[in-house]
């Protein structure tokens, strides 16, 4: 678990903060500035080979979203070095922003779960692909990565 706060102004995320009270780690970022981990600049990983990647896959709590993510998990687990399930979309994204994970993918996530991490990843040199799920009201599919790895989904 963690605390995740984002400021969104006119459809643009301006500030993002993620705090992990267990590890006492805080990621912070402001639009157009470098992301920071405990006050020090952080950057996404440089790994480009999917077969060597460590990724995280989100498995949400409702039957609809769990069922939507199982095929994704099954597909990715055979293509990467390691698959992780942390249980927190915000922490997954913070870990991508500081290079601990190479990518994070999930289907059926809410914007408030990933808003802060979205800014942190982009400010740390990564990319975030967010697409609405027409079959799940208010939910999105997300592919967040270091920007060089090809998730081949």
C-alpha positions as CSV (number, residue, x, y, z in Angstrom):
1,X,0.0,0.0,0.0
2,X,1.0,3.6,-0.4
3,X,-0.3,7.2,-0.4
4,X,-0.7,8.6,-3.9
5,X,-1.7,12.3,-4.6
6,X,-1.9,14.1,-7.9
7,X,-3.0,17.6,-8.9
8,X,-4.8,17.6,-12.3
9,X,-5.5,21.0,-13.9
10,X,-7.4,21.2,-17.2
11,X,-6.8,17.5,-18.0
12,X,-3.1,17.8,-17.3
13,X,-1.3,16.3,-14.3
14,X,0.8,19.0,-12.8
15,X,2.1,17.4,-9.5
16,X,2.4,13.8,-8.4
17,X,3.6,12.4,-5.1
18,X,3.7,8.7,-4.0
19,X,4.7,7.8,-0.5
20,X,5.5,4.3,0.8
21,X,5.3,4.5,4.6
22,X,6.8,1.0,5.1
23,X,10.0,1.8,3.2
24,X,9.9,5.5,4.0
25,X,10.3,6.3,0.3
26,X,8.7,9.3,-1.4
27,X,8.6,9.9,-5.2
28,X,7.7,13.4,-6.2
29,X,7.4,15.2,-9.5
30,X,6.2,18.4,-11.0
31,X,5.3,18.9,-14.7
32,X,8.4,19.6,-16.7
33,X,10.9,18.7,-13.9
34,X,12.8,15.5,-13.1
35,X,11.1,13.0,-10.9
36,X,12.7,12.5,-7.5
37,X,13.0,9.6,-5.0
38,X,13.6,10.9,-1.5
39,X,14.8,14.2,-3.0
40,X,17.3,12.7,-5.5
41,X,16.6,12.6,-9.2
42,X,15.5,9.2,-10.5
43,X,15.3,7.7,-14.0
44,X,13.7,4.8,-15.7
45,X,15.7,1.7,-16.6
46,X,17.6,1.4,-19.8
47,X,16.7,-2.3,-20.5
48,X,15.5,-2.8,-24.0
49,X,15.2,-6.6,-24.2
50,X,11.7,-7.8,-23.2
51,X,13.1,-11.3,-22.4
52,X,15.3,-9.7,-19.7
53,X,12.6,-7.3,-18.4
54,X,11.1,-7.2,-14.9
55,X,7.5,-6.1,-15.2
56,X,4.6,-5.7,-12.9
57,X,1.0,-6.7,-13.8
58,X,-1.9,-5.3,-12.0
59,X,-4.7,-7.6,-10.9
60,X,-7.6,-5.6,-9.6
61,X,-10.2,-6.7,-7.1
62,X,-13.4,-7.1,-9.1
63,X,-14.3,-10.2,-11.1
64,X,-14.6,-8.1,-14.2
65,X,-11.1,-6.7,-14.0
66,X,-9.5,-9.8,-12.7
67,X,-10.8,-11.8,-15.6
68,X,-9.6,-9.1,-18.0
69,X,-6.1,-9.2,-16.6
70,X,-5.6,-13.0,-16.5
71,X,-5.0,-13.3,-20.3
72,X,-2.5,-10.4,-20.0
73,X,-0.6,-12.2,-17.2
74,X,-0.6,-15.4,-19.1
75,X,0.7,-13.7,-22.2
76,X,3.5,-11.7,-20.4
77,X,4.7,-14.3,-18.0
78,X,6.2,-16.3,-20.8
79,X,7.9,-13.3,-22.5
80,X,9.7,-11.6,-19.7
81,X,12.4,-12.5,-17.1
82,X,10.2,-11.8,-14.1
83,X,6.5,-10.8,-13.5
84,X,5.5,-9.2,-10.2
85,X,2.2,-8.4,-8.7
86,X,2.6,-5.7,-6.0
87,X,-1.1,-5.0,-5.5
88,X,-0.7,-1.2,-5.8
89,X,-0.8,0.5,-9.2
90,X,0.8,3.7,-7.7
91,X,3.8,1.7,-6.3
92,X,4.1,-0.2,-9.6
93,X,4.4,3.0,-11.4
94,X,6.8,4.5,-8.9
95,X,9.0,1.5,-9.3
96,X,9.0,2.0,-13.1
97,X,9.9,5.7,-12.6
98,X,13.0,4.8,-10.6
99,X,14.1,1.8,-12.7
100,X,13.2,-1.0,-10.3
101,X,10.7,-2.3,-12.9
102,X,11.0,-2.0,-16.6
103,X,7.2,-1.8,-17.2
104,X,3.8,-2.0,-15.6
105,X,0.6,-3.2,-17.4
106,X,-3.0,-3.5,-16.4
107,X,-6.4,-3.6,-17.8
108,X,-9.3,-2.0,-15.9
109,X,-7.6,0.6,-13.8
110,X,-9.0,4.0,-12.6
111,X,-7.4,7.3,-13.3
112,X,-6.9,8.2,-9.6
113,X,-4.8,5.1,-9.1
114,X,-2.2,6.0,-11.7
115,X,-2.3,9.8,-12.1
116,X,0.7,10.6,-9.9
117,X,2.7,7.7,-11.3
118,X,1.9,8.8,-14.9
119,X,3.6,12.1,-14.3
120,X,6.6,10.5,-12.4
121,X,7.3,8.0,-15.2
122,X,7.1,10.6,-18.0
123,X,9.4,13.0,-16.0
124,X,11.8,10.1,-15.4
125,X,12.1,9.5,-19.2
126,X,9.5,6.7,-19.6
127,X,6.2,6.5,-21.5
128,X,2.6,5.9,-20.5
129,X,0.0,4.7,-22.9
130,X,-3.5,5.0,-21.4
131,X,-6.6,4.0,-23.3
132,X,-10.2,4.0,-22.2
133,X,-12.0,0.7,-21.9
134,X,-15.4,1.1,-23.6
135,X,-16.6,-2.1,-22.0
136,X,-15.7,-0.9,-18.5
137,X,-17.1,2.5,-17.5
138,X,-14.5,4.8,-16.1
139,X,-11.7,2.2,-16.5
140,X,-8.5,2.3,-18.6
141,X,-5.9,0.0,-20.0
142,X,-2.4,1.1,-19.2
143,X,1.1,0.3,-20.6
144,X,3.8,2.2,-18.7
145,X,7.4,1.5,-19.5
146,X,11.0,2.9,-19.6
147,X,10.2,3.9,-23.2
148,X,12.6,1.6,-24.9
149,X,11.2,-1.8,-24.2
150,X,8.7,-3.1,-26.7
151,X,5.8,-4.8,-24.8
152,X,4.5,-6.4,-28.0
153,X,0.9,-6.6,-26.9
